[in-house]
Amino acid sequence: MKKLNVCVLFGGVSPEHEVSLRSAESILSQMDPDKYNIYPVGITKIGDWILYGDRDYSKLPSGQWLECPNNRQAAISPIRGQGLLSFEGDCVVRETLDVVFPVLHGENGEDGSIQGLLQLAGIPYVGCHVAASAAAMDKSLTKLIADQANVRQAAWELVTQRQLSCREERVLDRIEQRFAYPVFVKPAGTGSSVGVSKATDRDSLLRALHEALSFDEKVLVEEFIHGREVEVAVLGNETPMASICGEIDSGAEFYDYEAKYLTNTSTLYIPARISEAASERVRQAAVRVYQALGCRGLARVDFFVTFEGEEVVFNEINTLPGFTSISMYPKLFEASGIPYSQLIDKLIQLAMEA
């Protein structure tokens, strides 16, 4: 069988750059070199594209990969048929690509930007296409689509940078009239809980709004849902399948960026500690959100399941979820019978079909 030429894109100009490096380390280490010719391309924090000239992927998280003497400047050409370009002095090396695996979390990698480039280049790629990526990245758009799909979600208010700058007191009054404390404040367009805060009074609400607005021009304020944090992984194109449910006990006030990636306070429960009936409702709702957004390939869909009554409440969707060694997406499918390496093969296959 002919080996596929696969470019794995990682890093990126994003607050989630470091998470991407960890995900890419895991994916690259699990890819079968007998099946794939692997082209690891890292995007630096300032936007340089580099074809990594080594196969020691353990150097990615620390940033040591940038020091490899065999690195070359690189780019994916938007001109169809040119594929991956890398540069050695005055020479240009061209490699035809069969598929691209973007491991670019957050801004510029998950919002439709890189998907648009690959669409122009005519190169198949893992994950959602442009419209679904953009809609899922913008939590305010996701909320509107989930409403149309009749999926229950936390009540929310949208606040923009301009609104807060011009009418700060009015904005705070509006939020306090609608919600009781605590509330959650999150940027509309980040993942990995970047910029998310829990506000317990007016002062902390104002701080949380300014914090979130440092990452995006619009933010969401959401009601507090007293329940378990439950996640489900979805895989597929026209006929997606949902994994078993997993639960996160953050060991902190909530599952923020630090709890996800920097500390060992969180505990994962697979399967989630909910009834079989609630688990099935979560899985059905996950597929409904996935299809309503027009997702393809993969996504992780997050919910709350209330302690009283086990009501299922949609939280958010992530179209390029973490793939680190401790990430929920691969763990959920491993528990559902698809090991990590086979999951990578399946995602590449789905990309080729799309």
C-alpha positions, 0 to 999 in steps of 0.5 A: 500500500502506498504511503500517504504524505501527511503534514501535521501542523502545530504551534500557531499564533494563538494563546493555545500555542503550548497546548498545540505543541503537546497535542502534536507531540502525542499525535506525531509519536503515535503515527505509523511511519509504515503508513505515512510520510510525515511532514511536521510543520510548526508555526511559531508564535510570531507566525514563521512556518518551519519544517521540523528537521528531526523525528525527536518529537519530545522536543516540541513542548519545551520549544527545543525543536526550534533549535534543530539545525535541519529546520527549513522555512516552509509554507503551504501554497494556496496554488493547487498542486504545489503542496508543501514548499520548503526552502534551502537557500535559493532552492525550493523543495516541493512535496505533494500532500495527501492530507493535512492534520491541523493540530492548531488549537484556538485562534488562527487554527480552529476558527476557519483560518487555516481551513480556508487556506487548505480549502483554496489549496485543494488539500484534504484535511482533518476536521471541520470545514470553514463554516463549521469551524468558524461557527463553533469557535465563536461561542455566541454563534454556537449558542444561536445554532444550539437554540435552533436545534432545541438543545438546552443550554445555560442562559447567557448574555453577550457583552462587547468591548464597546458596550463595556467601554461606553456603558459600564454601569449599565452593562453590570446592572443588566447582568445583575438583573438577569443572573444571580451570582456566581456567573461565568465569564468567557471570551467568545472566541477562545478554547482551553478555558483561556480567559474564563473566570467565575464572578461572585460579586460586582467587582469580580464581574467587572474584573472578569469582563476586562480579563475576557475582553483582553482575549476577544472583543466580545464575551459571554456571561453565563448562568451557573449550572450546578452539576457535573462537567460531562464531555463526549467525543464525536467522530465521523462525517455524515453519520457521526458516532459518539463515544461513551461519556466522561466526567471531569472533577476539576479539583478547583473552582472550575475546569480552567486552563491551569487545571487542564494543563498545568496542575494535577488537581483534576480527576477524569471519570470514564465513564461519567458518574451519571445514569445510563439514561442521562448518558444516552441523552448526552450522547444524542445531544452531542450528535445533534449539536455536531450535525446542526453546526455541520461538523465533520471529522471530530469534535468534543462536546461539553455538557453539564448534567445537573445533580438534581434531576440529571438534566442535560445542559449543553456548554460548548463544542471544540472542533480541534480538541486537545490530543495530549496524553491526558486529553479527554477526546482520545481517552474517551474513544480509547475507552470506547474501543478505538485506541489512539493510533487507530483514531489517528488513522480513522481521522485521516481516512475521514479527511480523505473522504470529505 
